[in-house]
Amino acid sequence: MLPKYEKIKQDIILAIESGEFAPGDRIYSEGDLKKKYSVSNTTVVKALNDLVNDGYLIRRQGEGTFVRKNLKHRKVLFSELAPLVSIANENTKKSVEKTVTIIAETIQDETISLALGDSKGAEGVIKISQIALVNEKPWKIQNRYVLSNRLNQAALQRLEQGASLSKELDLGVNMTSLPMKMFVNLITVTKDSEIVEPLNKIHHQFDFKEELALFEITKTTYEQTGEPVEYSRSFIHPDYYSIEITAD
């Protein structure tokens, strides 16, 4: 049987997701919830505070509790558009896209190890650096990470020769079809930044003079069991990326 505060939370979430409460609407007061569920004020406050922390609600002193006015916990269609612009279009030539794997190596990184599900953060992490190009011009640097116990040395060699990470992990599905969480930021880098250093290994550079704003995309991909399988950081030239979000 669910604790009473969990029952309150689930009922409020259902009311939000069913449209009974729209973004910006004021929901039940603490007094209303106490009477409805025959619980203490402590139980009500815990339920409401949990929903605030989970991003469903916002509380305003002296005014009440309201449904958040943002896209969190709404059903959306998310589309990444990349490369957004092909250099080939400027020359009316057919574009040629390819990905070059620079290196697959084992490193120690406690933060990434924890993000990949190692409870102690001590497991080694395999870092796979890749460069995506259109007509030999780079548009994305991607650093992909998996726990070292998931791949052997032979798999690393195959990855450096262009093998699919999804196949080497024996996931049975393409990794893009798995659940994931993604965060997008805009950062500024210079030519000597370690972020763009992998480009030197293939003697390419992003097209910029002194500084360049890049999209930084951090992504965690999960197996259907909920276990994290891959963590990645991508850096994308702004001419080649956009996001389209459609909400219901």
C-alpha positions as CSV (number, residue, x, y, z in Angstrom):
1,M,0.0,0.0,0.0
2,L,1.3,3.4,-0.9
3,P,2.2,5.9,1.8
4,K,-0.4,8.6,2.0
5,Y,1.9,11.3,0.7
6,E,2.7,9.2,-2.4
7,K,-1.1,8.8,-3.0
8,I,-1.5,12.6,-2.9
9,K,1.4,13.1,-5.3
10,Q,0.1,10.5,-7.8
11,D,-3.4,12.0,-7.7
12,I,-2.1,15.6,-8.3
13,I,0.2,14.4,-11.2
14,L,-2.7,12.6,-12.8
15,A,-4.9,15.7,-12.5
16,I,-2.1,17.7,-14.2
17,E,-1.4,15.2,-17.0
18,S,-5.1,14.7,-17.7
19,G,-5.7,18.5,-18.1
20,E,-7.8,19.0,-15.0
21,F,-5.1,21.5,-13.9
22,A,-3.4,23.5,-16.7
23,P,0.0,25.3,-16.5
24,G,-0.4,28.3,-14.2
25,D,-3.5,27.0,-12.5
26,R,-3.8,27.1,-8.7
27,I,-4.3,23.7,-7.2
28,Y,-5.8,22.5,-3.8
29,S,-4.8,24.3,-0.7
30,E,-3.1,22.5,2.2
31,G,-6.4,22.6,4.1
32,D,-8.3,21.0,1.2
33,L,-5.8,18.2,0.9
34,K,-5.8,17.5,4.7
35,K,-9.6,17.1,4.6
36,K,-9.7,15.1,1.4
37,Y,-7.1,12.6,2.5
38,S,-7.6,12.7,6.3
39,V,-3.9,13.3,6.8
40,S,-1.7,15.6,8.9
41,N,-0.2,18.9,7.7
42,T,3.2,17.3,7.6
43,T,2.1,14.7,5.1
44,V,0.5,17.3,2.9
45,V,3.6,19.5,3.0
46,K,5.9,16.6,2.1
47,A,3.8,15.7,-0.9
48,L,3.7,19.3,-2.2
49,N,7.4,19.9,-1.6
50,D,8.2,16.7,-3.5
51,L,6.2,17.8,-6.4
52,V,7.9,21.2,-6.4
53,N,11.3,19.4,-6.4
54,D,10.1,17.2,-9.3
55,G,9.2,20.2,-11.3
56,Y,5.4,19.9,-11.3
57,L,4.5,22.7,-9.0
58,I,5.6,26.1,-7.7
59,R,4.6,27.5,-4.3
60,R,4.1,31.3,-3.7
61,Q,4.1,32.6,-0.1
62,G,0.6,33.9,0.8
63,E,-0.8,33.0,-2.6
64,G,-0.9,29.2,-2.9
65,T,0.4,26.3,-5.0
66,F,0.4,26.5,-8.8
67,V,1.2,24.2,-11.7
68,R,4.5,25.3,-13.3
69,K,4.3,27.2,-16.6
70,N,6.9,25.3,-18.6
71,L,7.3,22.3,-20.8
72,K,8.5,20.0,-18.0
73,H,6.3,16.9,-17.7
74,R,4.3,17.8,-20.9
75,K,4.4,15.4,-23.8
76,V,6.5,16.8,-26.6
77,L,7.9,15.8,-30.0
78,F,11.6,16.6,-29.9
79,S,13.6,16.7,-33.2
80,E,17.3,17.4,-33.6
81,L,18.1,18.9,-37.0
82,A,21.7,18.3,-37.9
83,P,23.6,19.1,-40.0
84,L,21.2,22.1,-40.4
85,V,23.1,23.6,-43.3
86,S,25.3,21.7,-45.7
87,I,28.3,23.5,-47.1
88,A,27.6,21.5,-50.3
89,N,24.4,23.5,-50.8
90,E,26.5,26.6,-51.4
91,N,28.3,24.9,-54.2
92,T,25.3,23.0,-55.5
93,K,27.1,19.7,-55.0
94,K,26.0,16.5,-53.3
95,S,27.0,16.5,-49.6
96,V,29.2,13.7,-48.2
97,E,28.9,13.1,-44.5
98,K,31.1,10.8,-42.4
99,T,32.3,10.2,-38.9
100,V,35.9,9.7,-37.9
101,T,36.8,8.0,-34.6
102,I,40.0,9.5,-33.3
103,I,40.7,7.3,-30.4
104,A,39.1,4.9,-27.9
105,E,40.9,4.8,-24.6
106,T,40.3,4.0,-21.0
107,I,40.4,6.9,-18.5
108,Q,39.6,7.5,-14.8
109,D,36.8,10.0,-14.2
110,E,34.8,9.7,-11.0
111,T,32.0,12.0,-12.1
112,I,31.4,10.2,-15.4
113,S,31.7,6.8,-13.7
114,L,29.0,7.8,-11.2
115,A,26.8,9.1,-14.1
116,L,27.1,5.7,-15.7
117,G,25.9,3.9,-12.7
118,D,29.0,2.9,-10.8
119,S,28.1,3.5,-7.2
120,K,31.6,4.1,-6.1
121,G,32.8,6.1,-9.1
122,A,35.9,3.9,-9.3
123,E,35.3,1.9,-12.4
124,G,37.4,2.9,-15.4
125,V,35.7,4.7,-18.3
126,I,36.2,4.2,-22.0
127,K,36.3,7.5,-23.9
128,I,35.5,7.5,-27.6
129,S,36.3,10.7,-29.4
130,Q,34.6,11.2,-32.8
131,I,34.5,13.9,-35.4
132,A,31.6,14.4,-37.8
133,L,32.3,16.0,-41.1
134,V,30.4,17.3,-44.1
135,N,32.5,17.4,-47.3
136,E,35.6,17.2,-45.1
137,K,34.6,20.1,-43.0
138,P,34.0,19.4,-39.3
139,W,30.7,20.3,-37.7
140,K,30.6,18.2,-34.5
141,I,33.1,16.8,-31.9
142,Q,31.6,14.1,-29.8
143,N,33.1,12.4,-26.7
144,R,31.3,9.2,-25.8
145,Y,31.8,7.4,-22.5
146,V,30.9,3.8,-21.3
147,L,32.1,1.8,-18.4
148,S,35.3,-0.1,-19.2
149,N,33.8,-3.5,-18.2
150,R,31.4,-3.2,-21.1
151,L,34.0,-3.4,-23.9
152,N,37.1,-5.4,-24.4
153,Q,40.3,-4.4,-26.3
154,A,39.2,-6.0,-29.5
155,A,36.0,-3.9,-29.4
156,L,38.0,-0.7,-28.9
157,Q,40.1,-1.6,-32.0
158,R,36.9,-2.2,-34.0
159,L,35.5,1.2,-32.8
160,E,38.6,3.0,-34.0
161,Q,38.1,1.3,-37.4
162,G,34.5,2.7,-37.6
163,A,32.4,0.0,-35.9
164,S,29.0,0.9,-34.3
165,L,29.0,1.4,-30.5
166,S,25.4,0.1,-30.3
167,K,26.6,-3.1,-32.0
168,E,29.7,-3.5,-29.8
169,L,27.6,-3.1,-26.7
170,D,25.3,-5.8,-28.0
171,L,22.2,-3.7,-27.1
172,G,20.0,-5.3,-29.8
173,V,18.6,-1.9,-30.8
174,N,20.0,1.3,-32.2
175,M,21.1,3.5,-29.3
176,T,19.1,6.5,-30.6
177,S,15.9,4.6,-29.9
178,L,16.7,4.2,-26.1
179,P,15.4,6.5,-23.4
180,M,17.7,9.5,-22.7
181,K,18.2,12.8,-20.9
182,M,19.8,15.7,-22.7
183,F,20.9,19.2,-21.7
184,V,21.9,21.9,-24.2
185,N,24.1,24.9,-23.4
186,L,25.9,27.5,-25.5
187,I,29.6,27.9,-24.7
188,T,32.4,30.0,-26.2
189,V,35.7,28.5,-27.1
190,T,39.0,29.6,-28.7
191,K,41.3,27.8,-31.1
192,D,43.6,26.6,-28.4
193,S,40.8,25.1,-26.3
194,E,41.1,21.5,-25.3
195,I,37.6,21.0,-26.5
196,V,38.6,21.4,-30.1
197,E,42.0,19.7,-29.7
198,P,40.8,16.4,-31.3
199,L,40.4,18.3,-34.6
200,N,44.2,18.7,-34.7
201,K,44.5,15.0,-35.0
202,I,42.8,15.0,-38.4
203,H,44.3,18.4,-39.4
204,H,40.9,20.1,-39.5
205,Q,39.5,23.2,-37.7
206,F,36.1,24.7,-37.1
207,D,35.5,27.8,-39.2
208,F,36.2,30.6,-36.8
209,K,38.7,33.4,-36.2
210,E,39.5,34.1,-32.5
211,E,36.4,32.7,-30.7
212,L,33.4,30.6,-31.6
213,A,30.1,29.9,-29.8
214,L,29.4,26.1,-29.8
215,F,26.4,24.1,-28.7
216,E,27.4,21.9,-25.9
217,I,25.1,18.9,-25.6
218,T,25.3,16.5,-22.6
219,K,23.4,13.3,-23.0
220,T,22.8,10.2,-20.8
221,T,21.3,7.2,-22.6
222,Y,19.5,4.4,-20.6
223,E,18.7,0.8,-21.3
224,Q,15.1,-0.2,-21.1
225,T,15.9,-1.5,-17.5
226,G,16.6,2.1,-16.5
227,E,20.4,1.5,-16.2
228,P,22.6,4.2,-17.8
229,V,24.6,2.8,-20.8
230,E,26.3,5.8,-22.3
231,Y,27.2,9.4,-21.3
232,S,28.3,11.8,-24.0
233,R,29.3,15.4,-24.5
234,S,29.0,16.9,-28.0
235,F,30.3,20.3,-29.3
236,I,28.5,21.5,-32.4
237,H,29.1,24.4,-34.8
238,P,26.1,26.6,-34.7
239,D,25.7,26.6,-38.5
240,Y,24.8,22.9,-38.3
241,Y,22.4,22.4,-35.5
242,S,18.9,23.3,-34.4
243,I,16.1,21.9,-32.2
244,E,12.4,21.7,-33.0
245,I,10.0,21.1,-30.1
246,T,6.3,20.5,-30.6
247,A,4.1,20.3,-27.5
248,D,0.6,18.8,-27.2
